[in-house]
Amino acid sequence: MSYLGGTRAGRTITPRNILKRTGDDFYLPGPNVLDAGTSTYRRSVDGKNTGYTNELRAGCIMAQITASKKWVPCKRTTVEAGGSGSGSGAGSTVIPVVDSRFFVVGETLTIPVTGGQTTPITRVISSIDYDNDLITVAGAAFQVNTGAVIYTSTLSDGSTSAAGCEIPRAILSQTVWTTNLEDPIDAAAGTLYDKPIQLLYRGYVNVDYILGDYAAARDATTNYLTGILWDDRQQNN
């Protein structure tokens, strides 16, 4: 059997209908542009989408970089219990988190810590275990409270401010690739492209299909998800 150029075989696709009910859904007027970054300094990834980390699926919680006005997955999560750097005990450079999928090696995290530290510290991400949601950072060990919010403050090029990436503003309503699948050579080279995206800002959604730390997004002091009705609140799921 032969296939048309640019198509792929051997992958099972599961539809992701993030809406629980249609008819009350509204979308941000465009143009809205996803910031892909470059093959060296990626900005929009889903680290838990194993083998397809350049594919962002419907349901990703999205944020907008303040300076560029481009969009990235919301780089905000909370610290989990279970590591020596979380809760009480000795400090660590490994941070167990609720959801690591949108973070990228090389990004700088802002981290509120304990042990007499009165102001947040910053640390550069040196590695990420997406399967187990463990973020390792460079520098000295430290102590951080379980439940503390951490977020990206500088992008992976080490100089570009990520301000705004921690503020949840909308939900991605379609699947988008940052690579060019229509050109196999281009895709194999890892060339990334900013892409137009559709963003849901009002609607009744199925929380089972929301990607990211949606509890942290809902609890954010500043967020723009007030138009989103979460089905766990409506049906007590």
Secondary structure as GFF3:
##gff-version 3
##sequence-region A 1 237
A	DSSP	beta_strand	19	27	.	.	.	ID=ss1
A	DSSP	beta_strand	33	34	.	.	.	ID=ss2
A	DSSP	beta_strand	55	56	.	.	.	ID=ss3
A	DSSP	beta_strand	61	64	.	.	.	ID=ss4
A	DSSP	beta_strand	71	73	.	.	.	ID=ss5
A	DSSP	beta_strand	76	78	.	.	.	ID=ss6
A	DSSP	beta_strand	94	96	.	.	.	ID=ss7
A	DSSP	beta_strand	108	111	.	.	.	ID=ss8
A	DSSP	beta_strand	121	129	.	.	.	ID=ss9
A	DSSP	beta_strand	134	137	.	.	.	ID=ss10
A	DSSP	beta_strand	149	154	.	.	.	ID=ss11
A	DSSP	beta_strand	170	172	.	.	.	ID=ss12
A	DSSP	beta_strand	176	177	.	.	.	ID=ss13
A	DSSP	alpha_helix	184	189	.	.	.	ID=ss14
A	DSSP	beta_strand	195	196	.	.	.	ID=ss15
A	DSSP	beta_strand	199	205	.	.	.	ID=ss16
A	DSSP	three_ten_helix	207	209	.	.	.	ID=ss17
A	DSSP	alpha_helix	214	219	.	.	.	ID=ss18
A	DSSP	beta_strand	228	230	.	.	.	ID=ss19
A	DSSP	alpha_helix	231	235	.	.	.	ID=ss20
###
